[in-house]
Amino acid sequence: MTNDLMKLVERNSLNENPPKFEVGDTVDVHCLILEGEKSRTQVFSGTVIGRSGSGAREMFTVRRIVAGQGVERKFPVHSPRIVKVQVKRSAVVRRAKLYYLRDRVGKAVRLKERRR
């Protein structure tokens, strides 16, 4: 009963065509940033290290290295503030969560590219 109600409520907030990407892909996430009355698009580039949730609550985590420090950011898949998610390259991964990349430094962070 409650599950059916949740699906009905979530149906309105789902994206009609959500972005298609997988864990291990290097992506550019174009976010809409609101500053007062102005808005602009900001790009966050990095590797998708995990996806979680389902339906309207689905999230994905993107990790990148900035000035030698690891930066992670979580995005909702069905958010209206996500303009687009552009896949730059795909990698061969055997895990659903790539949290082990947090401990790696330098060239060890690289993933093997998937051939298309």
Buried (B, 14 or more C-beta within 10 A) or exposed (E): EEEEEEEEEBEEEEBEEEBEBBBBBBBBBBBEEEEEEEEEEEEBEBBBBBBEEEBBEBBBBBBBBEEEEBEBEEBBBBBEEBBEBBBEEBBEBEEEEBEEBEEEEEEEBEBEEEEE
